[in-house]
Amino acid sequence: MLILTDGKPADIDVPDERLLDERLLIEDARKAVIELGAQNIYPYCISLDARVQSGDDDYVRHIFGTQHTIIDRIERLPEQLPKLFMTLTR
């Protein structure tokens, strides 16, 4: 499963105030990734989050482990996607 994201997890459509806590959202996303793995579905994340460029990529690593790539500018996506696809399908 290829996941393309532009930032940290968010859940604005749920009225529960506790879910607005950033750490809970990150842990919820991590749990979903683990549950997918248990079903032999292996997610890989491409992050386009501008904050990650400054080294704030801990949340991506926490959710996806080593199964992620950070692309520093969206303009580079068309150039990077074929390379990434070739790497993932070997």
Phi and psi restraints in degrees (value plus and minus 20) as a CYANA .aco file:
   2 LEU   PHI    -119.4   -79.4
   2 LEU   PSI     104.2   144.2
   3 ILE   PHI    -135.0   -95.0
   3 ILE   PSI     105.4   145.4
   4 LEU   PHI    -129.2   -89.2
   4 LEU   PSI     102.6   142.6
   5 THR   PHI    -151.3  -111.3
   5 THR   PSI     133.3   173.3
   6 ASP   PHI    -132.5   -92.5
   6 ASP   PSI      -9.0    31.0
   7 GLY   PHI     147.4   187.4
   7 GLY   PSI    -190.4  -150.4
   8 LYS   PHI     -84.5   -44.5
   8 LYS   PSI     134.8   174.8
   9 PRO   PHI     -78.1   -38.1
   9 PRO   PSI     124.9   164.9
  10 ALA   PHI    -162.5  -122.5
  10 ALA   PSI     132.8   172.8
  11 ASP   PHI    -166.3  -126.3
  11 ASP   PSI      55.8    95.8
  12 ILE   PHI    -101.8   -61.8
  12 ILE   PSI     -31.5     8.5
  13 ASP   PHI    -113.1   -73.1
  13 ASP   PSI     -15.0    25.0
  14 VAL   PHI    -127.1   -87.1
  14 VAL   PSI     104.4   144.4
  15 PRO   PHI     -93.0   -53.0
  15 PRO   PSI     -32.2     7.8
  16 ASP   PHI     -85.5   -45.5
  16 ASP   PSI      97.9   137.9
  17 GLU   PHI     -80.3   -40.3
  17 GLU   PSI     -52.7   -12.7
  18 ARG   PHI     -82.1   -42.1
  18 ARG   PSI     -50.1   -10.1
  19 LEU   PHI     -91.8   -51.8
  19 LEU   PSI     -31.2     8.8
  20 LEU   PHI     -96.5   -56.5
  20 LEU   PSI     -32.7     7.3
  21 ASP   PHI     -88.0   -48.0
  21 ASP   PSI     101.1   141.1
  22 GLU   PHI     -76.3   -36.3
  22 GLU   PSI     -62.0   -22.0
  23 ARG   PHI     -84.4   -44.4
  23 ARG   PSI     -60.4   -20.4
  24 LEU   PHI     -81.8   -41.8
  24 LEU   PSI     -60.2   -20.2
  25 LEU   PHI     -85.6   -45.6
  25 LEU   PSI     -60.3   -20.3
  26 ILE   PHI     -84.6   -44.6
  26 ILE   PSI     -64.5   -24.5
  27 GLU   PHI     -84.8   -44.8
  27 GLU   PSI     -57.0   -17.0
  28 ASP   PHI     -83.6   -43.6
  28 ASP   PSI     -63.2   -23.2
  29 ALA   PHI     -84.6   -44.6
  29 ALA   PSI     -61.4   -21.4
  30 ARG   PHI     -81.2   -41.2
  30 ARG   PSI     -63.8   -23.8
  31 LYS   PHI     -81.4   -41.4
  31 LYS   PSI     -60.4   -20.4
  32 ALA   PHI     -82.5   -42.5
  32 ALA   PSI     -59.9   -19.9
  33 VAL   PHI     -83.9   -43.9
  33 VAL   PSI     -63.4   -23.4
  34 ILE   PHI     -83.2   -43.2
  34 ILE   PSI     -62.4   -22.4
  35 GLU   PHI     -84.5   -44.5
  35 GLU   PSI     -57.0   -17.0
  36 LEU   PHI     -83.2   -43.2
  36 LEU   PSI     -63.9   -23.9
  37 GLY   PHI     -78.4   -38.4
  37 GLY   PSI     -57.7   -17.7
  38 ALA   PHI     -84.8   -44.8
  38 ALA   PSI     -40.9    -0.9
  39 GLN   PHI    -119.7   -79.7
  39 GLN   PSI      -6.4    33.6
  40 ASN   PHI      41.4    81.4
  40 ASN   PSI      12.3    52.3
  41 ILE   PHI    -132.4   -92.4
  41 ILE   PSI     101.3   141.3
  42 TYR   PHI    -133.0   -93.0
  42 TYR   PSI      82.6   122.6
  43 PRO   PHI     -95.2   -55.2
  43 PRO   PSI     125.3   165.3
  44 TYR   PHI    -150.8  -110.8
  44 TYR   PSI     110.1   150.1
  45 CYS   PHI    -125.3   -85.3
  45 CYS   PSI     114.8   154.8
  46 ILE   PHI    -129.9   -89.9
  46 ILE   PSI      96.2   136.2
  47 SER   PHI    -121.8   -81.8
  47 SER   PSI     109.1   149.1
  48 LEU   PHI    -133.7   -93.7
  48 LEU   PSI       3.5    43.5
  49 ASP   PHI     -94.0   -54.0
  49 ASP   PSI     101.2   141.2
  50 ALA   PHI     -80.8   -40.8
  50 ALA   PSI     -51.4   -11.4
  51 ARG   PHI     -86.2   -46.2
  51 ARG   PSI     -48.6    -8.6
  52 VAL   PHI     -84.1   -44.1
  52 VAL   PSI     -50.0   -10.0
  53 GLN   PHI     -80.6   -40.6
  53 GLN   PSI     -46.9    -6.9
  54 SER   PHI    -111.4   -71.4
  54 SER   PSI      -7.3    32.7
  55 GLY   PHI      74.8   114.8
  55 GLY   PSI     -16.0    24.0
  56 ASP   PHI    -109.9   -69.9
  56 ASP   PSI      38.0    78.0
  57 ASP   PHI    -125.4   -85.4
  57 ASP   PSI     -10.2    29.8
  58 ASP   PHI     -77.7   -37.7
  58 ASP   PSI     -57.5   -17.5
  59 TYR   PHI     -87.5   -47.5
  59 TYR   PSI     -56.3   -16.3
  60 VAL   PHI     -84.4   -44.4
  60 VAL   PSI     -67.1   -27.1
  61 ARG   PHI     -83.4   -43.4
  61 ARG   PSI     -59.1   -19.1
  62 HIS   PHI     -85.9   -45.9
  62 HIS   PSI     -58.8   -18.8
  63 ILE   PHI     -96.4   -56.4
  63 ILE   PSI     -66.8   -26.8
  64 PHE   PHI    -128.8   -88.8
  64 PHE   PSI     -22.6    17.4
  65 GLY   PHI      44.3    84.3
  65 GLY   PSI    -150.2  -110.2
  66 THR   PHI    -109.5   -69.5
  66 THR   PSI     -21.6    18.4
  67 GLN   PHI    -107.8   -67.8
  67 GLN   PSI      39.7    79.7
  68 HIS   PHI    -174.2  -134.2
  68 HIS   PSI     138.1   178.1
  69 THR   PHI    -153.6  -113.6
  69 THR   PSI     119.9   159.9
  70 ILE   PHI    -129.2   -89.2
  70 ILE   PSI     104.4   144.4
  71 ILE   PHI    -129.2   -89.2
  71 ILE   PSI     102.5   142.5
  72 ASP   PHI     -92.6   -52.6
  72 ASP   PSI     -46.5    -6.5
  73 ARG   PHI    -161.0  -121.0
  73 ARG   PSI     117.4   157.4
  74 ILE   PHI     -80.1   -40.1
  74 ILE   PSI     -47.9    -7.9
  75 GLU   PHI     -82.2   -42.2
  75 GLU   PSI     -41.4    -1.4
  76 ARG   PHI    -107.3   -67.3
  76 ARG   PSI     -27.7    12.3
  77 LEU   PHI     -77.3   -37.3
  77 LEU   PSI     -68.2   -28.2
  78 PRO   PHI     -80.8   -40.8
  78 PRO   PSI     -50.2   -10.2
  79 GLU   PHI     -99.1   -59.1
  79 GLU   PSI     -56.6   -16.6
  80 GLN   PHI    -103.9   -63.9
  80 GLN   PSI     -50.6   -10.6
  81 LEU   PHI     -79.4   -39.4
  81 LEU   PSI     -66.9   -26.9
  82 PRO   PHI     -82.5   -42.5
  82 PRO   PSI     -58.1   -18.1
  83 LYS   PHI     -83.0   -43.0
  83 LYS   PSI     -64.3   -24.3
  84 LEU   PHI     -84.1   -44.1
  84 LEU   PSI     -63.4   -23.4
  85 PHE   PHI     -78.8   -38.8
  85 PHE   PSI     -64.5   -24.5
  86 MET   PHI     -83.2   -43.2
  86 MET   PSI     -59.8   -19.8
  87 THR   PHI     -86.0   -46.0
  87 THR   PSI     -62.6   -22.6
  88 LEU   PHI     -92.8   -52.8
  88 LEU   PSI     -44.5    -4.5
  89 THR   PHI    -116.4   -76.4
  89 THR   PSI     -17.1    22.9
